[in-house]
Amino acid sequence: MQGSSLLTVKQVATALGIDERSVREKLQLGTLKGTKKTVGQKDQWFVHQRDLDAELVRRGQSPINQPSQMAETSPMAADFATPPVYAPNVLSA
């Protein structure tokens, strides 16, 4: 399902243009939605892609997971492009 992938604090920080500590503070304060999971013996924060997209929209930025952006940047988009039309070479006599 699109928008349901979990992102690390580092990925979210990069997308928002802030440091990882600020992301963790936002998560602890509840100003950014996230999920805390135990990985090994440590608790780590994760953010759903849809929640990052919502934060980007709130900031007036484009969400990362927009379908129109995906289509434009997808390597498969070229597979569906209209093929060029070739005119036969006409030699004049």
C-alpha positions as CSV (number, residue, x, y, z in Angstrom):
1,M,0.0,0.0,0.0
2,Q,1.4,3.4,-1.0
3,G,2.3,5.7,1.9
4,S,2.5,2.9,4.5
5,S,6.3,2.3,4.5
6,L,8.2,3.0,7.7
7,L,11.0,5.5,7.6
8,T,14.0,6.0,10.0
9,V,14.6,9.1,11.9
10,K,17.6,9.8,9.6
11,Q,15.4,9.5,6.5
12,V,12.8,11.9,8.0
13,A,15.5,14.4,9.0
14,T,16.9,14.4,5.5
15,A,13.4,14.9,4.0
16,L,12.5,17.7,6.4
17,G,16.0,19.4,6.2
18,I,16.5,19.2,10.0
19,D,18.8,17.2,12.2
20,E,17.9,13.8,13.8
21,R,17.7,15.3,17.3
22,S,15.0,17.7,16.2
23,V,13.0,14.8,14.6
24,R,13.2,12.9,17.9
25,E,12.0,16.0,19.8
26,K,9.1,16.4,17.5
27,L,8.2,12.7,17.9
28,Q,8.4,12.9,21.7
29,L,6.3,16.1,21.8
30,G,3.8,14.6,19.4
31,T,4.1,17.3,16.8
32,L,5.2,14.6,14.4
33,K,3.4,11.2,14.4
34,G,5.6,8.2,14.8
35,T,5.9,4.7,16.2
36,K,8.5,3.5,18.7
37,K,9.7,0.0,18.1
38,T,12.2,-2.2,19.9
39,V,15.0,-3.1,17.6
40,G,17.5,-5.5,19.2
41,Q,17.6,-4.1,22.8
42,K,17.0,-0.4,21.9
43,D,13.8,1.5,21.2
44,Q,13.9,3.4,17.9
45,W,11.4,5.8,16.3
46,F,9.9,5.2,12.9
47,V,7.6,7.4,10.9
48,H,5.1,6.3,8.3
49,Q,5.6,7.8,4.9
50,R,2.0,9.2,5.0
51,D,2.8,11.1,8.2
52,L,6.0,12.5,6.7
53,D,4.0,13.6,3.6
54,A,1.4,15.2,5.9
55,E,4.2,17.1,7.7
56,L,5.7,18.3,4.4
57,V,2.2,19.5,3.3
58,R,1.8,21.3,6.6
59,R,5.1,23.1,5.9
60,G,4.0,24.1,2.4
61,Q,6.2,21.5,0.6
62,S,5.3,18.8,-1.8
63,P,4.9,15.4,-0.4
64,I,7.5,12.9,-1.5
65,N,5.0,10.2,-2.3
66,Q,2.9,12.0,-4.9
67,P,1.6,9.7,-7.7
68,S,2.3,12.4,-10.4
69,Q,5.9,12.7,-9.2
70,M,6.3,9.0,-9.3
71,A,5.1,8.7,-12.9
72,E,7.4,11.5,-14.1
73,T,10.5,10.0,-12.4
74,S,9.7,6.3,-12.9
75,P,12.1,4.5,-15.2
76,M,9.1,2.6,-16.5
77,A,7.4,5.8,-17.6
78,A,9.6,5.8,-20.7
79,D,8.3,2.4,-21.6
80,F,4.9,3.9,-22.2
81,A,6.0,7.0,-24.1
82,T,4.7,7.4,-27.6
83,P,7.2,5.9,-30.1
84,P,8.7,8.2,-32.7
85,V,7.1,8.2,-36.1
86,Y,9.5,7.4,-38.9
87,A,8.8,8.6,-42.4
88,P,10.1,6.4,-45.2
89,N,13.0,7.9,-47.1
90,V,11.6,9.1,-50.4
91,L,14.2,9.5,-53.2
92,S,13.3,11.8,-56.0
93,A,13.9,10.5,-59.5
